[in-house]
């Protein structure tokens, strides 16, 4: 019991200081080693170098190409004006009367095409602010619309999404990003529908009460240190984007959409048709990690898809990308901190999983879920994602600790590994945006709103809807399996 309390205290300190803005690169190993020392079950230096760093490094080795290419792609989409062109085209097509749906679809199109949610928040906010002001919808609803489009159905539900939350389960289950497409589409429809219903209802209630957009200064002041740091971290200056939108020589909507479509199409073609025809027997050799094509097929497909989209994006926007080297450098630099943050959480989870008390925690989860693999993975991933405030971090910790056992349970019970993949991804995005989540804090900073003003709507659309979708998929998977 004491060891369990120590683990919870270590996790609580990790959450508390992360909320205070201390980097996870320092916090994660400190919290992990605190648990190791306090329990007395692991030697400190061995736990740090052989467990924490080993697992942190393994995650980086496996997924750094996705973080790197995704960040570069997002930077090029922004610098070329493609992200803003696509957002404006969607909003113009639907009109100001459908401002909420427009913003959600803008974010959804960009994130489904591989642009990171962080970049999308910066790129779409100016468009969202203009639309909401024109429609006289309260500004406090903008974070809800942005988060619904960027943090829900395109992140964990839609088949083929290049989001890291959809990529992490692939090597564990030998699946691709298109795993269980039917279940994913059902979940996406539920998330989207419930989110739109909630936000439209909130807008109607505000309208009936006589509440409009409100008096807000949406241009970012030059002395706003927090937002300037956010802009620097993402690789571009949001103030310039808002102050001089006319300065961007934007591509047409069709050309802006082309790279986004290419990510999805190339991913599907490469995973379904190209890789199965390749001779990959060499992967069994120790030189290549003694692995199988099923363990790397999904990651390979996303790498190729993003690379092809980047080449096309550069080729079709050569004139607009006046300083290509700076854009590439900015995207590459922006990929480093996110992957090291996530990898540090993986290292933290590995140390906790090495403690004897974790076996008792795992047994408790399996007992509560009755040994059902789908329920077990849903419960463990949801819990850890909520605790860490990170979908990718919570999922990685759960799969590193319980992945092999869950695969064995699924195989023994005749449960589809594709269904396991989809449930894992959905569970990671069900409770990951609690108040201490870095994504929530950053989004509210971009919008210049507080938790008190906007967090309630974020919680409903990013936790309520996804939780309903997860439960629906669990029920469907239990009845008909994967489809």
Sine and cosine of phi, psi and omega as CSV:
sin_phi,cos_phi,sin_psi,cos_psi,sin_omega,cos_omega
0.00,0.00,-0.65,0.76,0.00,-1.00
-0.90,0.45,-0.67,0.74,0.01,-1.00
-0.88,0.47,-0.61,0.79,0.03,-1.00
-0.90,0.44,-0.67,0.74,0.03,-1.00
-0.89,0.47,-0.65,0.76,0.01,-1.00
-0.88,0.47,-0.70,0.72,0.02,-1.00
-0.88,0.47,-0.69,0.72,0.01,-1.00
-0.91,0.42,-0.61,0.79,0.05,-1.00
-0.91,0.42,-0.70,0.72,0.02,-1.00
-0.86,0.51,-0.68,0.73,0.02,-1.00
-0.92,0.39,-0.64,0.77,0.03,-1.00
-0.88,0.47,-0.66,0.75,0.04,-1.00
-0.91,0.41,-0.62,0.78,0.05,-1.00
-0.86,0.51,-0.72,0.69,0.00,-1.00
-0.91,0.42,-0.72,0.69,-0.08,-1.00
-0.88,0.47,-0.76,0.65,-0.06,-1.00
-0.97,0.25,-0.46,0.89,0.11,-0.99
-0.91,0.42,-0.64,0.77,0.05,-1.00
-0.89,0.46,-0.51,0.86,0.02,-1.00
-0.98,0.18,-0.07,1.00,0.11,-0.99
0.99,-0.16,0.11,0.99,0.03,-1.00
-0.98,0.20,0.68,-0.74,-0.09,-1.00
-0.90,0.43,0.60,-0.80,0.03,-1.00
-0.93,0.36,-0.35,0.94,0.00,-1.00
-0.89,0.45,-0.50,0.87,0.08,-1.00
-1.00,-0.06,-0.69,0.73,-0.11,-0.99
-0.90,0.43,-0.71,0.70,-0.11,-0.99
-0.87,0.50,-0.78,0.63,0.04,-1.00
-0.92,0.40,-0.57,0.82,0.01,-1.00
-0.89,0.45,-0.70,0.71,0.00,-1.00
-0.92,0.39,-0.62,0.78,0.00,-1.00
-0.91,0.42,-0.71,0.70,-0.02,-1.00
-0.95,0.33,-0.50,0.86,0.10,-0.99
-0.87,0.49,-0.70,0.71,0.02,-1.00
-0.91,0.42,-0.63,0.77,-0.01,-1.00
-0.90,0.43,-0.69,0.73,-0.01,-1.00
-0.94,0.35,-0.72,0.69,-0.09,-1.00
-0.91,0.42,-0.58,0.81,0.01,-1.00
-0.99,0.15,-0.43,0.90,-0.02,-1.00
0.96,0.29,0.28,0.96,-0.09,-1.00
-1.00,-0.09,-0.23,0.97,-0.04,-1.00
-0.70,-0.71,0.63,-0.78,0.12,-0.99
-0.93,0.36,0.70,-0.71,-0.17,-0.99
-0.88,0.48,-0.81,0.59,-0.06,-1.00
-0.91,0.42,-0.62,0.78,0.05,-1.00
-0.90,0.43,-0.65,0.76,0.02,-1.00
-0.90,0.44,-0.60,0.80,-0.05,-1.00
-0.96,0.27,-0.80,0.60,-0.12,-0.99
-0.99,0.17,-0.59,0.81,-0.12,-0.99
-1.00,-0.09,-0.38,0.92,0.01,-1.00
-0.94,-0.33,-0.86,0.51,-0.05,-1.00
-0.88,0.48,-0.83,0.56,-0.08,-1.00
-0.93,0.36,-0.58,0.82,0.01,-1.00
-0.88,0.48,-0.72,0.69,-0.02,-1.00
-0.96,0.27,-0.57,0.82,0.09,-1.00
-0.87,0.49,-0.73,0.68,0.01,-1.00
-0.90,0.44,-0.62,0.78,0.00,-1.00
-0.89,0.47,-0.64,0.76,0.02,-1.00
-0.91,0.42,-0.69,0.73,0.00,-1.00
-0.89,0.45,-0.69,0.73,0.02,-1.00
-0.86,0.51,-0.64,0.76,-0.07,-1.00
-0.97,0.26,-0.60,0.80,-0.21,-0.98
-0.85,-0.53,-0.01,1.00,-0.01,-1.00
-0.85,0.52,-0.63,0.78,0.03,-1.00
-0.84,0.55,-0.58,0.81,0.00,-1.00
-0.94,0.34,-0.69,0.73,0.05,-1.00
-0.89,0.46,-0.70,0.71,-0.05,-1.00
-0.90,0.44,-0.81,0.59,-0.05,-1.00
-0.91,0.40,-0.60,0.80,0.04,-1.00
-0.90,0.44,-0.67,0.74,0.00,-1.00
-0.93,0.37,-0.66,0.75,0.03,-1.00
-0.90,0.43,-0.68,0.73,0.02,-1.00
-0.87,0.49,-0.72,0.69,0.01,-1.00
-0.88,0.47,-0.65,0.76,0.01,-1.00
-0.90,0.43,-0.67,0.74,0.01,-1.00
-0.93,0.36,-0.60,0.80,0.08,-1.00
-0.87,0.49,-0.61,0.79,0.00,-1.00
-0.96,0.26,-0.77,0.64,-0.08,-1.00
-0.90,0.43,-0.50,0.87,0.00,-1.00
-0.99,0.16,-0.17,0.99,-0.07,-1.00
1.00,0.10,0.02,1.00,-0.07,-1.00
-0.91,0.41,-0.65,0.76,-0.02,-1.00
-0.88,0.47,-0.72,0.69,-0.02,-1.00
-0.94,0.35,-0.62,0.78,0.02,-1.00
-0.88,0.48,-0.68,0.74,0.00,-1.00
-0.92,0.40,-0.68,0.73,0.01,-1.00
-0.89,0.46,-0.69,0.72,-0.02,-1.00
-0.92,0.38,-0.59,0.81,0.00,-1.00
-0.90,0.43,-0.68,0.73,0.02,-1.00
-0.90,0.44,-0.72,0.69,-0.04,-1.00
-0.91,0.41,-0.61,0.80,0.02,-1.00
-0.93,0.38,-0.60,0.80,-0.02,-1.00
-0.92,0.39,-0.66,0.75,-0.06,-1.00
-1.00,0.06,-0.44,0.90,0.04,-1.00
1.00,0.04,0.30,-0.96,-0.05,-1.00
-0.91,0.42,-0.41,0.91,0.00,-1.00
-0.92,0.38,-0.34,0.94,0.03,-1.00
-0.91,-0.42,0.71,0.70,-0.09,-1.00
-0.87,0.49,-0.67,0.74,-0.06,-1.00
-0.91,0.42,-0.76,0.66,0.01,-1.00
-0.88,0.47,-0.63,0.78,0.00,-1.00
-0.86,0.50,-0.74,0.67,-0.03,-1.00
-0.90,0.44,-0.69,0.72,-0.01,-1.00
-0.88,0.47,-0.70,0.71,-0.01,-1.00
-0.93,0.37,-0.59,0.81,0.07,-1.00
-0.86,0.51,-0.77,0.64,0.00,-1.00
-0.89,0.45,-0.66,0.75,-0.02,-1.00
-0.89,0.45,-0.68,0.73,0.00,-1.00
-0.89,0.45,-0.67,0.74,-0.03,-1.00
-0.94,0.34,-0.71,0.70,-0.03,-1.00
-0.95,0.32,-0.57,0.82,0.04,-1.00
-0.92,0.40,-0.44,0.90,0.02,-1.00
-1.00,0.05,0.00,1.00,0.09,-1.00
0.94,-0.35,-0.05,1.00,0.03,-1.00
-0.98,0.21,0.73,-0.68,-0.05,-1.00
-0.90,0.43,0.50,-0.86,-0.02,-1.00
-0.87,0.50,-0.54,0.84,-0.01,-1.00
-0.90,0.44,-0.72,0.69,0.03,-1.00
-0.91,0.42,-0.65,0.76,0.00,-1.00
-0.87,0.49,-0.66,0.75,0.00,-1.00
-0.85,0.53,-0.69,0.72,0.03,-1.00
-0.93,0.37,-0.69,0.72,-0.12,-0.99
-0.95,0.32,-0.60,0.80,-0.11,-0.99
-1.00,-0.02,-0.39,0.92,-0.05,-1.00
-0.81,0.58,-0.71,0.70,0.02,-1.00
-0.86,0.51,-0.62,0.78,0.04,-1.00
-0.92,0.39,-0.68,0.73,0.00,-1.00
-0.89,0.46,-0.68,0.74,0.00,-1.00
-0.88,0.48,-0.68,0.73,0.01,-1.00
-0.91,0.42,-0.69,0.73,0.00,-1.00
-0.91,0.42,-0.71,0.70,-0.03,-1.00
-0.92,0.39,-0.59,0.81,0.02,-1.00
-0.92,0.40,-0.68,0.74,0.01,-1.00
-0.90,0.44,-0.66,0.75,0.00,-1.00
-0.99,0.13,-0.07,1.00,-0.02,-1.00
0.84,0.54,0.70,0.72,0.09,-1.00
-0.99,-0.15,0.68,-0.74,-0.05,-1.00
-0.80,0.60,0.71,-0.70,0.01,-1.00
-0.87,0.49,-0.48,0.88,-0.05,-1.00
-0.88,0.47,-0.24,0.97,0.02,-1.00
-1.00,0.02,-0.15,0.99,-0.02,-1.00
-0.87,0.49,-0.73,0.68,0.01,-1.00
-0.84,0.54,-0.58,0.82,0.04,-1.00
-0.90,0.44,-0.68,0.74,0.00,-1.00
-0.93,0.37,-0.69,0.73,0.02,-1.00
-0.89,0.46,-0.69,0.72,-0.04,-1.00
-0.94,0.33,-0.57,0.83,0.05,-1.00
-0.88,0.47,-0.67,0.74,-0.02,-1.00
-0.97,0.25,-0.50,0.87,-0.13,-0.99
-0.98,-0.22,-0.47,0.88,-0.17,-0.98
-0.93,-0.36,0.14,0.99,-0.12,-0.99
-0.82,-0.57,-0.99,-0.14,-0.21,-0.98
-0.92,0.40,-0.53,0.85,0.01,-1.00
-0.99,0.15,-0.29,0.96,-0.04,-1.00
-0.99,0.10,-0.67,0.75,-0.16,-0.99
-0.80,-0.60,-0.19,0.98,-0.15,-0.99
-0.94,-0.35,-0.79,0.61,-0.12,-0.99
-0.89,0.46,0.77,-0.64,0.00,-1.00
-0.90,0.43,0.64,-0.77,0.02,-1.00
1.00,0.00,-0.06,1.00,-0.01,-1.00
-0.87,0.48,0.74,-0.67,0.03,-1.00
-0.99,0.12,0.12,0.99,0.00,-1.00
-0.85,0.52,0.57,-0.82,-0.03,-1.00
-0.88,0.47,-0.49,0.87,0.02,-1.00
-0.91,0.41,-0.43,0.90,0.06,-1.00
-1.00,-0.02,-0.20,0.98,-0.03,-1.00
-1.00,-0.09,-0.56,0.83,-0.09,-1.00
-0.85,0.53,-0.64,0.77,-0.01,-1.00
-0.93,0.36,-0.29,0.96,-0.16,-0.99
-0.86,0.51,-0.78,0.63,-0.01,-1.00
-0.93,0.38,-0.42,0.91,0.00,-1.00
-0.96,0.27,-0.62,0.79,-0.08,-1.00
-0.95,-0.31,-0.03,1.00,-0.01,-1.00
0.91,0.41,0.57,0.82,-0.06,-1.00
-0.93,-0.36,-0.02,-1.00,0.09,-1.00
-0.89,-0.46,0.05,-1.00,0.00,-1.00
-0.93,0.36,-0.18,0.98,0.03,-1.00
-0.99,-0.10,0.29,0.96,-0.05,-1.00
-0.84,0.54,0.69,-0.73,0.05,-1.00
0.71,0.70,0.88,0.48,-0.08,-1.00
-0.88,0.48,-0.59,0.81,0.01,-1.00
-0.89,0.45,-0.73,0.69,0.03,-1.00
-0.88,0.47,-0.64,0.77,-0.01,-1.00
-0.91,0.42,-0.67,0.75,-0.01,-1.00
-0.92,0.40,-0.66,0.75,0.05,-1.00
-0.85,0.52,-0.73,0.69,0.01,-1.00
-0.89,0.46,-0.66,0.75,-0.02,-1.00
-0.89,0.45,-0.68,0.74,0.01,-1.00
-0.88,0.47,-0.68,0.73,0.00,-1.00
-0.89,0.45,-0.74,0.67,0.00,-1.00
-0.86,0.51,-0.75,0.66,-0.05,-1.00
-0.89,0.46,-0.74,0.67,-0.07,-1.00
-0.90,0.44,-0.74,0.67,-0.02,-1.00
-0.91,0.42,-0.64,0.77,0.01,-1.00
-0.90,0.44,-0.72,0.70,0.01,-1.00
-0.90,0.43,-0.68,0.74,0.03,-1.00
-0.86,0.52,-0.69,0.72,-0.02,-1.00
-0.91,0.43,-0.75,0.66,-0.05,-1.00
-0.92,0.39,-0.63,0.78,0.05,-1.00
-0.91,0.42,-0.62,0.78,0.04,-1.00
-0.91,0.42,-0.66,0.75,0.02,-1.00
-0.90,0.43,-0.63,0.78,0.03,-1.00
-0.92,0.40,-0.66,0.75,0.01,-1.00
-0.91,0.42,-0.65,0.76,0.04,-1.00
-0.89,0.46,-0.67,0.74,0.02,-1.00
-0.91,0.42,-0.64,0.76,0.01,-1.00
-0.90,0.45,-0.68,0.73,0.01,-1.00
-0.90,0.44,-0.49,0.87,0.01,-1.00
-1.00,0.05,0.01,1.00,0.01,-1.00
0.99,0.16,0.29,0.96,0.00,-1.00
-1.00,-0.02,0.79,-0.61,0.03,-1.00
-0.94,-0.34,-0.39,-0.92,-0.04,-1.00
-0.87,0.49,-0.62,0.79,0.00,-1.00
0.99,-0.11,0.22,-0.98,0.01,-1.00
-1.00,0.01,0.96,-0.28,-0.03,-1.00
-0.69,-0.73,0.58,-0.81,0.13,-0.99
-0.99,-0.15,0.97,-0.23,-0.12,-0.99
-1.00,0.06,-0.34,0.94,0.10,-0.99
-0.95,0.31,0.65,-0.76,-0.07,-1.00
-0.98,0.18,0.82,-0.57,0.02,-1.00
-0.93,0.38,0.50,-0.87,-0.07,-1.00
-0.91,0.42,-0.40,0.92,-0.03,-1.00
-1.00,-0.09,0.22,0.97,0.02,-1.00
-0.99,0.14,1.00,-0.03,-0.14,-0.99
-0.87,0.48,-0.71,0.70,-0.07,-1.00
-0.87,0.50,-0.70,0.71,-0.04,-1.00
-0.96,0.28,-0.52,0.86,0.07,-1.00
-0.90,0.44,-0.64,0.77,0.03,-1.00
-0.92,0.40,-0.63,0.77,0.05,-1.00
-0.88,0.48,-0.70,0.72,-0.01,-1.00
-0.89,0.45,-0.67,0.75,0.03,-1.00
-0.90,0.44,-0.63,0.78,-0.01,-1.00
-0.91,0.41,-0.50,0.87,-0.01,-1.00
-1.00,0.05,-0.22,0.98,0.09,-1.00
0.99,-0.11,0.12,0.99,0.06,-1.00
-0.48,-0.88,0.23,-0.97,-0.10,-0.99
-0.97,-0.22,0.97,-0.26,-0.03,-1.00
-0.90,0.43,-0.49,0.87,-0.03,-1.00
-0.90,0.43,-0.63,0.78,0.03,-1.00
-0.92,0.39,-0.62,0.78,0.00,-1.00
-0.89,0.46,-0.66,0.75,-0.02,-1.00
-0.97,0.23,-0.63,0.78,-0.12,-0.99
-0.98,0.20,-0.48,0.88,-0.08,-1.00
-0.74,-0.68,0.85,0.53,-0.01,-1.00
-0.89,0.45,-0.46,0.89,-0.02,-1.00
-0.95,0.32,-0.27,0.96,-0.05,-1.00
-0.97,0.23,-0.26,0.97,-0.03,-1.00
-0.99,0.12,0.85,-0.53,0.09,-1.00
-1.00,0.09,1.00,0.02,-0.17,-0.99
-0.99,0.13,0.52,-0.85,0.10,-0.99
-0.96,0.27,0.17,-0.99,0.08,-1.00
-0.94,0.35,0.28,-0.96,-0.01,-1.00
-0.88,0.48,-0.61,0.80,-0.02,-1.00
-0.91,0.41,-0.71,0.71,0.00,-1.00
-0.93,0.36,-0.52,0.86,0.05,-1.00
-0.94,0.34,-0.54,0.84,-0.02,-1.00
-0.98,0.19,-0.45,0.89,-0.10,-1.00
-0.81,0.59,-0.76,0.65,0.00,-1.00
-0.89,0.46,-0.57,0.82,0.02,-1.00
-0.89,0.45,-0.71,0.70,0.01,-1.00
-0.91,0.41,-0.62,0.78,-0.02,-1.00
-0.88,0.48,-0.60,0.80,0.02,-1.00
-0.85,0.53,-0.74,0.67,-0.05,-1.00
-0.94,0.35,-0.73,0.68,-0.07,-1.00
-0.91,0.40,-0.72,0.69,-0.01,-1.00
-0.89,0.45,-0.65,0.76,0.05,-1.00
-0.84,0.54,-0.74,0.67,-0.02,-1.00
-0.91,0.41,-0.74,0.67,-0.06,-1.00
-0.89,0.45,-0.69,0.72,-0.06,-1.00
-0.93,0.37,-0.66,0.75,-0.05,-1.00
-0.97,0.26,-0.56,0.83,-0.09,-1.00
-1.00,-0.03,-0.47,0.88,-0.14,-0.99
-0.84,-0.54,-0.62,0.78,-0.09,-1.00
-0.99,0.16,-0.81,0.59,-0.06,-1.00
-0.86,0.51,-0.68,0.74,0.01,-1.00
-0.86,0.51,-0.33,0.94,-0.02,-1.00
-1.00,-0.09,-0.05,1.00,0.00,-1.00
-1.00,0.08,0.51,-0.86,0.11,-0.99
-1.00,0.06,0.97,-0.26,-0.07,-1.00
-0.89,-0.45,0.39,0.92,0.00,-1.00
-0.88,0.47,-0.43,0.90,-0.02,-1.00
-0.89,0.46,-0.33,0.94,-0.02,-1.00
-0.89,0.45,-0.36,0.93,0.00,-1.00
-0.96,0.26,-0.22,0.98,0.00,-1.00
-0.97,0.26,0.55,-0.84,0.02,-1.00
-0.83,0.56,-0.55,0.84,0.00,-1.00
-0.84,0.55,-0.54,0.84,-0.03,-1.00
-0.96,-0.27,0.36,0.93,0.10,-1.00
1.00,0.02,0.12,0.99,0.01,-1.00
0.74,0.68,0.80,0.59,-0.04,-1.00
-0.89,-0.45,-0.19,-0.98,0.01,-1.00
-0.80,-0.59,0.30,-0.95,0.01,-1.00
-0.90,0.44,-0.52,0.86,0.00,-1.00
-0.90,0.43,-0.48,0.88,-0.02,-1.00
-0.97,0.24,-0.38,0.92,-0.07,-1.00
-0.86,-0.51,-0.11,0.99,-0.09,-1.00
-0.85,0.53,-0.72,0.70,-0.04,-1.00
-0.90,0.44,-0.70,0.72,0.00,-1.00
-0.91,0.42,-0.69,0.73,0.03,-1.00
-0.84,0.54,-0.69,0.73,-0.06,-1.00
-0.89,0.46,-0.70,0.72,0.00,-1.00
-0.92,0.38,-0.63,0.78,0.04,-1.00
-0.86,0.51,-0.75,0.66,-0.01,-1.00
-0.89,0.45,-0.68,0.74,-0.03,-1.00
-0.87,0.49,-0.73,0.68,0.00,-1.00
-0.92,0.39,-0.62,0.78,0.00,-1.00
-0.90,0.43,-0.71,0.71,0.03,-1.00
-0.88,0.47,-0.69,0.72,0.00,-1.00
-0.89,0.45,-0.61,0.79,0.04,-1.00
-0.90,0.43,-0.70,0.71,0.01,-1.00
-0.87,0.50,-0.71,0.71,0.01,-1.00
-0.91,0.41,-0.65,0.76,0.00,-1.00
-0.88,0.47,-0.68,0.73,0.03,-1.00
-0.92,0.38,-0.69,0.72,-0.04,-1.00
-0.89,0.45,-0.63,0.78,-0.06,-1.00
-1.00,0.05,-0.14,0.99,0.00,-1.00
-0.78,-0.63,0.49,0.87,-0.08,-1.00
-0.84,0.55,-0.66,0.75,-0.04,-1.00
-0.95,0.32,-0.54,0.84,-0.03,-1.00
-0.98,0.22,-0.46,0.89,0.00,-1.00
-1.00,0.04,0.98,0.20,-0.13,-0.99
-0.91,0.41,-0.46,0.89,0.02,-1.00
-0.74,-0.68,0.98,0.20,-0.09,-1.00
-0.87,0.48,-0.64,0.77,-0.03,-1.00
-0.88,0.48,-0.66,0.75,0.03,-1.00
-0.90,0.43,-0.64,0.77,0.02,-1.00
-0.90,0.44,-0.71,0.71,0.01,-1.00
-0.90,0.43,-0.67,0.74,0.04,-1.00
-0.88,0.47,-0.69,0.72,-0.01,-1.00
-0.88,0.47,-0.69,0.73,0.03,-1.00
-0.91,0.42,-0.69,0.72,0.00,-1.00
-0.88,0.47,-0.71,0.70,0.00,-1.00
-0.90,0.44,-0.58,0.81,-0.02,-1.00
-0.94,0.34,-0.26,0.97,-0.03,-1.00
-1.00,0.09,-0.32,0.95,-0.17,-0.99
-0.95,0.31,-0.79,0.61,-0.06,-1.00
-0.88,0.48,-0.72,0.69,0.02,-1.00
-0.85,0.53,-0.69,0.73,-0.04,-1.00
-0.95,0.31,-0.57,0.82,0.03,-1.00
-0.94,0.35,-0.57,0.82,0.09,-1.00
-0.88,0.47,-0.77,0.64,-0.02,-1.00
-0.90,0.43,-0.69,0.72,0.00,-1.00
-0.90,0.45,-0.57,0.82,0.04,-1.00
-0.91,0.42,-0.60,0.80,0.08,-1.00
-0.91,0.42,-0.59,0.80,0.06,-1.00
-0.89,0.45,-0.68,0.73,0.04,-1.00
-0.88,0.47,-0.66,0.75,0.07,-1.00
-0.86,0.52,-0.74,0.68,0.00,-1.00
-0.89,0.45,-0.58,0.82,0.00,-1.00
-0.91,0.41,-0.65,0.76,0.03,-1.00
-0.91,0.41,-0.70,0.72,0.02,-1.00
-0.88,0.47,-0.65,0.76,-0.01,-1.00
-0.92,0.39,-0.39,0.92,0.00,-1.00
-0.99,0.17,-0.22,0.98,0.03,-1.00
-0.97,0.22,0.61,-0.79,0.01,-1.00
-0.83,0.56,-0.52,0.85,-0.05,-1.00
-0.91,0.42,-0.44,0.90,-0.04,-1.00
-0.92,0.39,-0.50,0.86,0.06,-1.00
-0.88,0.48,-0.62,0.78,0.04,-1.00
-0.92,0.38,-0.62,0.78,0.03,-1.00
-0.90,0.43,-0.69,0.73,0.01,-1.00
-0.89,0.46,-0.69,0.72,0.02,-1.00
-0.88,0.47,-0.61,0.79,-0.01,-1.00
-0.90,0.43,-0.67,0.74,0.02,-1.00
-0.89,0.46,-0.71,0.71,0.00,-1.00
-0.91,0.42,-0.59,0.81,0.02,-1.00
-0.94,0.35,-0.67,0.74,0.00,-1.00
-0.89,0.45,-0.61,0.79,-0.03,-1.00
-1.00,0.02,0.07,1.00,0.05,-1.00
0.92,0.39,0.38,0.92,0.00,-1.00
0.97,0.25,0.12,0.99,0.05,-1.00
-0.96,0.28,0.87,-0.49,-0.10,-1.00
-0.88,0.47,-0.62,0.79,0.01,-1.00
-0.91,0.41,-0.70,0.71,0.03,-1.00
-0.92,0.39,-0.60,0.80,-0.02,-1.00
-0.90,0.43,-0.73,0.68,-0.01,-1.00
-0.93,0.36,-0.58,0.81,0.02,-1.00
-0.91,0.42,-0.71,0.70,-0.04,-1.00
-0.91,0.40,-0.71,0.71,-0.06,-1.00
-0.94,0.35,-0.69,0.73,-0.03,-1.00
-0.93,0.36,-0.68,0.73,0.02,-1.00
-0.87,0.49,-0.71,0.70,-0.03,-1.00
-0.89,0.46,-0.73,0.68,-0.05,-1.00
-0.95,0.30,-0.54,0.84,0.06,-1.00
-0.92,0.40,-0.62,0.79,0.04,-1.00
-0.91,0.41,-0.68,0.73,-0.04,-1.00
-0.92,0.40,-0.66,0.75,-0.07,-1.00
-1.00,0.06,-0.24,0.97,-0.07,-1.00
0.93,0.37,0.42,0.91,-0.05,-1.00
-0.58,-0.82,0.85,-0.53,0.03,-1.00
-0.90,0.43,-0.74,0.67,-0.03,-1.00
-0.93,0.36,-0.63,0.78,0.00,-1.00
-0.92,0.40,-0.75,0.66,0.00,-1.00
-0.89,0.46,-0.68,0.74,0.02,-1.00
-0.89,0.45,-0.68,0.73,-0.02,-1.00
-0.89,0.45,-0.69,0.72,0.02,-1.00
-0.87,0.50,-0.73,0.69,-0.03,-1.00
-0.90,0.44,-0.70,0.71,-0.06,-1.00
-0.95,0.30,-0.59,0.81,0.06,-1.00
-0.89,0.46,-0.61,0.79,-0.06,-1.00
-0.99,0.10,-0.64,0.77,-0.16,-0.99
-0.89,-0.45,-0.07,1.00,-0.10,-0.99
-0.78,0.63,-0.83,0.56,-0.02,-1.00
-0.86,0.51,-0.65,0.76,0.02,-1.00
-0.90,0.43,-0.64,0.77,0.00,-1.00
-0.92,0.39,-0.62,0.79,0.05,-1.00
-0.89,0.45,-0.70,0.72,0.03,-1.00
-0.88,0.47,-0.68,0.74,0.02,-1.00
-0.89,0.46,-0.67,0.74,-0.01,-1.00
-0.91,0.42,-0.70,0.71,0.01,-1.00
-0.90,0.44,-0.66,0.75,0.00,-1.00
-0.92,0.39,-0.56,0.83,-0.04,-1.00
-1.00,-0.06,0.06,1.00,0.01,-1.00
0.94,0.34,0.45,0.89,0.00,-1.00
-1.00,-0.02,0.73,-0.68,-0.02,-1.00
-0.89,0.45,0.74,-0.67,0.06,-1.00
-0.94,0.35,-0.40,0.92,0.10,-0.99
-0.92,0.39,-0.65,0.76,0.07,-1.00
-0.91,0.42,-0.61,0.80,0.05,-1.00
-0.88,0.47,-0.68,0.73,0.04,-1.00
-0.85,0.52,-0.77,0.63,-0.09,-1.00
-0.92,0.40,-0.65,0.76,0.04,-1.00
-0.90,0.44,-0.64,0.77,0.03,-1.00
-0.87,0.50,-0.74,0.67,0.00,-1.00
-0.89,0.46,-0.69,0.73,0.00,-1.00
-0.91,0.42,-0.66,0.75,-0.01,-1.00
-0.90,0.44,-0.58,0.81,-0.02,-1.00
-0.90,0.43,-0.48,0.88,-0.04,-1.00
-0.98,-0.20,0.31,0.95,-0.04,-1.00
-1.00,-0.04,-0.59,0.81,-0.01,-1.00
-0.71,-0.70,0.48,0.88,-0.08,-1.00
-1.00,0.09,-0.20,0.98,-0.05,-1.00
-0.94,-0.34,0.74,0.67,0.16,-0.99
-0.95,0.32,0.19,-0.98,-0.17,-0.99
-0.81,0.59,-0.47,0.88,-0.05,-1.00
-1.00,0.09,-0.02,1.00,-0.04,-1.00
-0.89,0.45,0.72,-0.70,0.04,-1.00
-0.88,0.47,-0.56,0.83,0.02,-1.00
-0.89,0.45,-0.66,0.75,0.01,-1.00
-0.91,0.41,-0.72,0.69,-0.03,-1.00
-0.87,0.49,-0.69,0.72,0.00,-1.00
-0.92,0.40,-0.69,0.72,-0.02,-1.00
-0.87,0.49,-0.71,0.70,0.01,-1.00
-0.91,0.42,-0.57,0.82,0.05,-1.00
-0.91,0.42,-0.67,0.75,0.03,-1.00
-0.87,0.49,-0.67,0.74,-0.05,-1.00
-0.99,0.10,-0.13,0.99,-0.03,-1.00
0.84,0.55,0.75,0.66,0.05,-1.00
-0.76,-0.65,0.29,-0.96,-0.05,-1.00
-0.98,-0.22,0.23,-0.97,0.12,-0.99
-0.84,0.55,-0.68,0.74,-0.05,-1.00
-0.87,0.49,-0.59,0.81,-0.06,-1.00
-0.98,0.21,-0.63,0.78,-0.23,-0.97
-0.78,-0.63,-0.18,0.98,-0.12,-0.99
-0.91,0.41,-0.56,0.83,-0.02,-1.00
-0.82,0.57,-0.68,0.73,0.00,-1.00
-0.94,0.33,-0.61,0.79,0.07,-1.00
-0.86,0.50,-0.69,0.73,-0.03,-1.00
-0.89,0.46,-0.70,0.72,-0.05,-1.00
-0.90,0.44,-0.74,0.67,-0.10,-0.99
-0.98,0.19,-0.45,0.89,-0.06,-1.00
-0.98,-0.21,-0.25,0.97,0.05,-1.00
-0.88,-0.48,-0.73,0.68,-0.03,-1.00
-0.89,0.46,-0.83,0.57,0.00,-1.00
-0.88,0.48,-0.76,0.65,0.03,-1.00
-0.87,0.49,-0.54,0.84,0.04,-1.00
-0.93,0.37,-0.65,0.76,0.08,-1.00
-0.89,0.46,-0.68,0.74,0.01,-1.00
-0.89,0.46,-0.67,0.75,0.01,-1.00
-0.88,0.47,-0.71,0.70,0.01,-1.00
-0.89,0.46,-0.64,0.76,0.02,-1.00
-0.90,0.44,-0.66,0.75,0.01,-1.00
-0.93,0.37,-0.63,0.78,0.07,-1.00
-0.86,0.51,-0.66,0.75,0.02,-1.00
-0.92,0.40,-0.71,0.71,0.01,-1.00
-0.90,0.43,-0.70,0.71,-0.01,-1.00
-0.89,0.45,-0.59,0.81,0.03,-1.00
-0.92,0.39,-0.51,0.86,-0.05,-1.00
-1.00,0.02,-0.70,0.72,-0.12,-0.99
-0.87,-0.49,-0.06,1.00,-0.03,-1.00
0.98,0.20,-0.47,-0.88,-0.05,-1.00
-1.00,0.01,0.59,-0.80,0.10,-1.00
-0.44,-0.90,0.00,0.00,0.00,0.00
